[in-house]
Amino acid sequence: MNMKTMTASAASKEFGLYIDTAQHEPVLITKQNRPVAITMSIQQVERLFKGQVEAGIARGLQDVAAGRYSEMTPTHLETMRAKFKSPTS
């Protein structure tokens, strides 16, 4: 993905331009020539999360179709709790 890049200093000094740019495309923020953050519009984030949720649902349906699932019975739930229980709790 090709995106605009701004230094943290420039983003701070030109905050209006920075926010306006992020509304149209992701903006990579650098500090001391290293990438430190990416800012994007809320619409871009919503599309990203929606795509991740849809992909997760598709994988889950594939697992069910292939028989890779466990019924969440009380016994299975207790087994899972014991498996992930912290040794200090």
SEGUBA-437770 format. One record per atom (N, C-alpha, C, O): residue number from 0; x, z negated, y. Coordinates in nm, 4 decimals, always signed. Example, Ala and Ser with C-alpha at 12.3 -4.5 7.8 and 13.67 -1.06 7.14 Angstrom:
  nr       px       pz       py
   0  +1.3190  -0.7800  -0.5690
   0  +1.2300  -0.7800  -0.4500
   0  +1.3200  -0.7800  -0.3300
   0  +1.4236  -0.8465  -0.3319
   1  +1.2850  -0.7080  -0.2250
   1  +1.3670  -0.7140  -0.1060
   1  +1.2900  -0.7870  +0.0030
   1  +1.3409  -0.8039  +0.1138
end
This chain:
  nr       px       pz       py
   0  +0.0843  +0.0000  -0.1177
   0  +0.0000  +0.0000  +0.0000
   0  +0.0887  +0.0000  +0.1239
   0  +0.1767  -0.0850  +0.1378
   1  +0.0662  +0.0927  +0.2111
   1  +0.1400  +0.1014  +0.3361
   1  +0.0615  +0.0243  +0.4418
   1  -0.0584  +0.0467  +0.4580
   2  +0.1274  -0.0658  +0.5134
   2  +0.0563  -0.1434  +0.6141
   2  +0.1433  -0.1661  +0.7361
   2  +0.2657  -0.1540  +0.7306
   3  +0.0783  -0.1991  +0.8454
   3  +0.1497  -0.2324  +0.9680
   3  +0.2285  -0.3609  +0.9454
   3  +0.1885  -0.4464  +0.8665
   4  +0.3405  -0.3732  +1.0155
   4  +0.4238  -0.4924  +1.0086
   4  +0.4464  -0.5436  +1.1499
   4  +0.4744  -0.4663  +1.2415
   5  +0.4338  -0.6747  +1.1667
   5  +0.4634  -0.7390  +1.2947
   5  +0.5462  -0.8627  +1.2683
   5  +0.5302  -0.9295  +1.1661
   6  +0.6345  -0.8922  +1.3612
   6  +0.7061  -1.0192  +1.3503
   6  +0.6106  -1.1307  +1.3917
   6  +0.5134  -1.1067  +1.4633
   7  +0.6383  -1.2506  +1.3470
   7  +0.5557  -1.3652  +1.3854
   7  +0.5577  -1.3832  +1.5365
   7  +0.4563  -1.4180  +1.5969
   8  +0.6717  -1.3597  +1.5961
   8  +0.6850  -1.3716  +1.7410
   8  +0.5970  -1.2704  +1.8131
   8  +0.5265  -1.3058  +1.9076
   9  +0.6006  -1.1454  +1.7695
   9  +0.5186  -1.0411  +1.8314
   9  +0.3701  -1.0692  +1.8109
   9  +0.2899  -1.0493  +1.9022
  10  +0.3334  -1.1149  +1.6928
  10  +0.1930  -1.1466  +1.6650
  10  +0.1446  -1.2583  +1.7568
  10  +0.0310  -1.2563  +1.8042
  11  +0.2310  -1.3547  +1.7810
  11  +0.1963  -1.4654  +1.8690
  11  +0.1808  -1.4185  +2.0138
  11  +0.0858  -1.4565  +2.0823
  12  +0.2738  -1.3367  +2.0587
  12  +0.2713  -1.2895  +2.1972
  12  +0.1600  -1.1891  +2.2225
  12  +0.1048  -1.1836  +2.3324
  13  +0.1268  -1.1095  +2.1212
  13  +0.0256  -1.0047  +2.1349
  13  -0.0890  -1.0305  +2.0377
  13  -0.1258  -0.9440  +1.9583
  14  -0.1447  -1.1515  +2.0457
  14  -0.2450  -1.1930  +1.9478
  14  -0.3667  -1.1007  +1.9451
  14  -0.4194  -1.0719  +1.8376
  15  -0.4116  -1.0545  +2.0605
  15  -0.5267  -0.9639  +2.0659
  15  -0.5011  -0.8355  +1.9889
  15  -0.5857  -0.7914  +1.9111
  16  -0.3847  -0.7755  +2.0104
  16  -0.3474  -0.6536  +1.9382
  16  -0.3373  -0.6823  +1.7880
  16  -0.3818  -0.6029  +1.7051
  17  -0.2781  -0.7967  +1.7552
  17  -0.2628  -0.8367  +1.6150
  17  -0.3987  -0.8456  +1.5456
  17  -0.4166  -0.7893  +1.4376
  18  -0.4932  -0.9148  +1.6057
  18  -0.6264  -0.9302  +1.5461
  18  -0.6986  -0.7962  +1.5399
  18  -0.7628  -0.7651  +1.4396
  19  -0.6887  -0.7163  +1.6463
  19  -0.7528  -0.5843  +1.6455
  19  -0.6969  -0.4963  +1.5342
  19  -0.7724  -0.4265  +1.4665
  20  -0.5668  -0.4991  +1.5150
  20  -0.5040  -0.4187  +1.4094
  20  -0.5507  -0.4652  +1.2718
  20  -0.5794  -0.3832  +1.1846
  21  -0.5583  -0.5972  +1.2526
  21  -0.6003  -0.6526  +1.1226
  21  -0.7441  -0.6165  +1.0883
  21  -0.7819  -0.6197  +0.9712
  22  -0.8254  -0.5821  +1.1887
  22  -0.9629  -0.5404  +1.1607
  22  -0.9688  -0.4035  +1.0947
  22  -1.0683  -0.3691  +1.0309
  23  -0.8624  -0.3254  +1.1099
  23  -0.8613  -0.1884  +1.0576
  23  -0.7735  -0.1701  +0.9346
  23  -0.7979  -0.0819  +0.8522
  24  -0.6709  -0.2543  +0.9229
  24  -0.5802  -0.2452  +0.8084
  24  -0.5038  -0.3772  +0.7958
  24  -0.4894  -0.4498  +0.8942
  25  -0.4553  -0.4086  +0.6765
  25  -0.3769  -0.5311  +0.6599
  25  -0.2515  -0.5281  +0.7478
  25  -0.1922  -0.4225  +0.7702
  26  -0.2129  -0.6445  +0.7963
  26  -0.0931  -0.6579  +0.8789
  26  +0.0021  -0.7552  +0.8095
  26  -0.0336  -0.8696  +0.7814
  27  +0.1222  -0.7083  +0.7828
  27  +0.2256  -0.7914  +0.7219
  27  +0.3006  -0.8631  +0.8334
  27  +0.3500  -0.7994  +0.9264
  28  +0.3091  -0.9955  +0.8242
  28  +0.3816  -1.0756  +0.9230
  28  +0.5166  -1.1132  +0.8644
  28  +0.5259  -1.1610  +0.7513
  29  +0.6213  -1.0908  +0.9436
  29  +0.7562  -1.1266  +0.8994
  29  +0.8137  -1.2336  +0.9908
  29  +0.7797  -1.2431  +1.1087
  30  +0.9010  -1.3129  +0.9331
  30  +0.9734  -1.4147  +1.0087
  30  +1.1167  -1.4097  +0.9602
  30  +1.1426  -1.4236  +0.8406
  31  +1.2086  -1.3903  +1.0503
  31  +1.3499  -1.3749  +1.0168
  31  +1.3688  -1.2651  +0.9115
  31  +1.4427  -1.2809  +0.8143
  32  +1.2991  -1.1535  +0.9349
  32  +1.3059  -1.0335  +0.8496
  32  +1.2564  -1.0539  +0.7061
  32  +1.2876  -0.9738  +0.6180
  33  +1.1796  -1.1606  +0.6823
  33  +1.1216  -1.1826  +0.5495
  33  +0.9699  -1.1824  +0.5598
  33  +0.9158  -1.2383  +0.6552
  34  +0.8997  -1.1218  +0.4652
  34  +0.7533  -1.1249  +0.4688
  34  +0.7038  -1.2675  +0.4443
  34  +0.7491  -1.3344  +0.3515
  35  +0.6101  -1.3137  +0.5286
  35  +0.5593  -1.4497  +0.5135
  35  +0.4073  -1.4569  +0.5000
  35  +0.3546  -1.5560  +0.4493
  36  +0.3365  -1.3533  +0.5445
  36  +0.1906  -1.3573  +0.5365
  36  +0.1333  -1.2170  +0.5525
  36  +0.1983  -1.1264  +0.6048
  37  +0.0107  -1.2024  +0.5063
  37  -0.0651  -1.0800  +0.5297
  37  -0.1996  -1.1219  +0.5859
  37  -0.2646  -1.2123  +0.5334
  38  -0.2408  -1.0558  +0.6927
  38  -0.3726  -1.0818  +0.7511
  38  -0.4556  -0.9559  +0.7349
  38  -0.4084  -0.8444  +0.7567
  39  -0.5819  -0.9771  +0.6955
  39  -0.6730  -0.8635  +0.6815
  39  -0.8119  -0.9052  +0.7264
  39  -0.8408  -1.0241  +0.7398
  40  -0.8963  -0.8085  +0.7489
  40  -1.0324  -0.8371  +0.7953
  40  -1.1123  -0.9057  +0.6857
  40  -1.0805  -0.8952  +0.5672
  41  -1.2152  -0.9751  +0.7270
  41  -1.3024  -1.0423  +0.6306
  41  -1.3690  -0.9400  +0.5388
  41  -1.3934  -0.9694  +0.4218
  42  -1.3986  -0.8207  +0.5896
  42  -1.4587  -0.7169  +0.5049
  42  -1.3624  -0.6746  +0.3941
  42  -1.4042  -0.6523  +0.2804
  43  -1.2335  -0.6635  +0.4270
  43  -1.1346  -0.6274  +0.3255
  43  -1.1230  -0.7369  +0.2201
  43  -1.1122  -0.7075  +0.1011
  44  -1.1253  -0.8620  +0.2627
  44  -1.1168  -0.9740  +0.1685
  44  -1.2391  -0.9762  +0.0779
  44  -1.2265  -0.9966  -0.0428
  45  -1.3567  -0.9555  +0.1348
  45  -1.4793  -0.9541  +0.0541
  45  -1.4741  -0.8434  -0.0509
  45  -1.5144  -0.8655  -0.1651
  46  -1.4249  -0.7241  -0.0142
  46  -1.4127  -0.6150  -0.1121
  46  -1.3133  -0.6514  -0.2216
  46  -1.3364  -0.6233  -0.3393
  47  -1.2029  -0.7140  -0.1824
  47  -1.1014  -0.7546  -0.2790
  47  -1.1586  -0.8544  -0.3787
  47  -1.1428  -0.8372  -0.4995
  48  -1.2257  -0.9597  -0.3284
  48  -1.2828  -1.0604  -0.4172
  48  -1.3932  -1.0031  -0.5045
  48  -1.4034  -1.0373  -0.6223
  49  -1.4757  -0.9163  -0.4478
  49  -1.5829  -0.8538  -0.5260
  49  -1.5226  -0.7745  -0.6416
  49  -1.5721  -0.7813  -0.7542
  50  -1.4162  -0.6996  -0.6142
  50  -1.3502  -0.6227  -0.7199
  50  -1.2925  -0.7127  -0.8276
  50  -1.2995  -0.6792  -0.9459
  51  -1.2353  -0.8270  -0.7890
  51  -1.1793  -0.9202  -0.8866
  51  -1.2901  -0.9814  -0.9725
  51  -1.2741  -0.9947  -1.0938
  52  -1.4018  -1.0185  -0.9105
  52  -1.5141  -1.0758  -0.9853
  52  -1.5700  -0.9730  -1.0827
  52  -1.5948  -1.0042  -1.1992
  53  -1.5897  -0.8506  -1.0349
  53  -1.6437  -0.7457  -1.1225
  53  -1.5495  -0.7173  -1.2391
  53  -1.5950  -0.6962  -1.3515
  54  -1.4190  -0.7166  -1.2137
  54  -1.3222  -0.6945  -1.3216
  54  -1.3257  -0.8104  -1.4213
  54  -1.3149  -0.7884  -1.5419
  55  -1.3405  -0.9316  -1.3728
  55  -1.3486  -1.0483  -1.4619
  55  -1.4726  -1.0441  -1.5496
  55  -1.4663  -1.0759  -1.6683
  56  -1.5842  -1.0052  -1.4918
  56  -1.7076  -0.9924  -1.5695
  56  -1.6911  -0.8848  -1.6760
  56  -1.7322  -0.9042  -1.7904
  57  -1.6317  -0.7721  -1.6397
  57  -1.6104  -0.6633  -1.7363
  57  -1.5224  -0.7107  -1.8516
  57  -1.5506  -0.6803  -1.9675
  58  -1.4144  -0.7860  -1.8203
  58  -1.3274  -0.8386  -1.9274
  58  -1.4039  -0.9361  -2.0158
  58  -1.3877  -0.9358  -2.1378
  59  -1.4872  -1.0192  -1.9544
  59  -1.5664  -1.1144  -2.0319
  59  -1.6635  -1.0445  -2.1260
  59  -1.6791  -1.0847  -2.2413
  60  -1.7282  -0.9406  -2.0768
  60  -1.8204  -0.8649  -2.1622
  60  -1.7467  -0.7953  -2.2762
  60  -1.7986  -0.7859  -2.3875
  61  -1.6255  -0.7464  -2.2486
  61  -1.5446  -0.6855  -2.3550
  61  -1.5073  -0.7904  -2.4599
  61  -1.5099  -0.7618  -2.5796
  62  -1.4729  -0.9110  -2.4160
  62  -1.4399  -1.0184  -2.5100
  62  -1.5592  -1.0540  -2.5977
  62  -1.5440  -1.0729  -2.7184
  63  -1.6778  -1.0633  -2.5380
  63  -1.7986  -1.0938  -2.6157
  63  -1.8242  -0.9828  -2.7163
  63  -1.8522  -1.0101  -2.8331
  64  -1.8148  -0.8571  -2.6720
  64  -1.8395  -0.7437  -2.7620
  64  -1.7394  -0.7419  -2.8772
  64  -1.7733  -0.6993  -2.9876
  65  -1.6157  -0.7880  -2.8528
  65  -1.5119  -0.7881  -2.9566
  65  -1.5128  -0.9172  -3.0386
  65  -1.4303  -0.9345  -3.1283
  66  -1.6066  -1.0084  -3.0077
  66  -1.6155  -1.1329  -3.0839
  66  -1.5154  -1.2388  -3.0408
  66  -1.4957  -1.3369  -3.1126
  67  -1.4521  -1.2219  -2.9264
  67  -1.3539  -1.3193  -2.8773
  67  -1.4215  -1.4172  -2.7817
  67  -1.4031  -1.4097  -2.6602
  68  -1.4985  -1.5072  -2.8371
  68  -1.5643  -1.6083  -2.7547
  68  -1.5925  -1.7304  -2.8413
  68  -1.5906  -1.7224  -2.9642
  69  -1.6185  -1.8421  -2.7769
  69  -1.6557  -1.9652  -2.8463
  69  -1.7836  -2.0177  -2.7845
  69  -1.7995  -2.0192  -2.6624
  70  -1.8737  -2.0604  -2.8696
  70  -1.9973  -2.1198  -2.8200
  70  -1.9651  -2.2570  -2.7627
  70  -1.8912  -2.3337  -2.8244
  71  -2.0190  -2.2890  -2.6466
  71  -1.9894  -2.4154  -2.5811
  71  -2.0814  -2.5251  -2.6354
  71  -2.1765  -2.5671  -2.5694
  72  -2.0512  -2.5695  -2.7556
  72  -2.1246  -2.6794  -2.8164
  72  -2.0637  -2.8112  -2.7678
  72  -1.9525  -2.8106  -2.7149
  73  -2.1332  -2.9236  -2.7842
  73  -2.0744  -3.0520  -2.7453
  73  -1.9402  -3.0784  -2.8152
  73  -1.8490  -3.1346  -2.7545
  74  -1.9279  -3.0386  -2.9410
  74  -1.8026  -3.0572  -3.0136
  74  -1.6908  -2.9739  -2.9521
  74  -1.5796  -3.0231  -2.9329
  75  -1.7203  -2.8475  -2.9212
  75  -1.6198  -2.7609  -2.8592
  75  -1.5792  -2.8159  -2.7228
  75  -1.4613  -2.8128  -2.6874
  76  -1.6750  -2.8659  -2.6468
  76  -1.6463  -2.9222  -2.5155
  76  -1.5515  -3.0411  -2.5270
  76  -1.4567  -3.0516  -2.4493
  77  -1.5752  -3.1293  -2.6209
  77  -1.4872  -3.2455  -2.6397
  77  -1.3473  -3.2018  -2.6840
  77  -1.2476  -3.2606  -2.6420
  78  -1.3402  -3.0998  -2.7679
  78  -1.2102  -3.0470  -2.8110
  78  -1.1328  -2.9933  -2.6915
  78  -1.0133  -3.0190  -2.6777
  79  -1.2011  -2.9186  -2.6051
  79  -1.1355  -2.8642  -2.4862
  79  -1.0922  -2.9747  -2.3903
  79  -0.9836  -2.9680  -2.3326
  80  -1.1772  -3.0767  -2.3731
  80  -1.1391  -3.1892  -2.2863
  80  -1.0148  -3.2599  -2.3401
  80  -0.9245  -3.2936  -2.2636
  81  -1.0100  -3.2822  -2.4698
  81  -0.8943  -3.3491  -2.5296
  81  -0.7686  -3.2631  -2.5156
  81  -0.6599  -3.3159  -2.4920
  82  -0.7825  -3.1335  -2.5299
  82  -0.6697  -3.0425  -2.5191
  82  -0.6068  -3.0442  -2.3808
  82  -0.4847  -3.0361  -2.3673
  83  -0.6911  -3.0547  -2.2771
  83  -0.6403  -3.0475  -2.1403
  83  -0.6317  -3.1826  -2.0715
  83  -0.6022  -3.1897  -1.9522
  84  -0.6573  -3.2902  -2.1457
  84  -0.6506  -3.4235  -2.0864
  84  -0.5060  -3.4598  -2.0557
  84  -0.4157  -3.4385  -2.1367
  85  -0.4870  -3.5141  -1.9385
  85  -0.3534  -3.5544  -1.8953
  85  -0.3071  -3.6745  -1.9767
  85  -0.3865  -3.7650  -2.0023
  86  -0.1791  -3.6778  -2.0185
  86  -0.1292  -3.7906  -2.0957
  86  -0.1277  -3.9212  -2.0164
  86  -0.1174  -4.0288  -2.0753
  87  -0.1377  -3.9131  -1.8837
  87  -0.1353  -4.0341  -1.8018
  87  -0.2735  -4.0846  -1.7664
  87  -0.2852  -4.1895  -1.7031
  88  -0.3792  -4.0135  -1.8050
  88  -0.5138  -4.0592  -1.7692
  88  -0.5790  -4.1356  -1.8805
  88  -0.6926  -4.1808  -1.8661
end
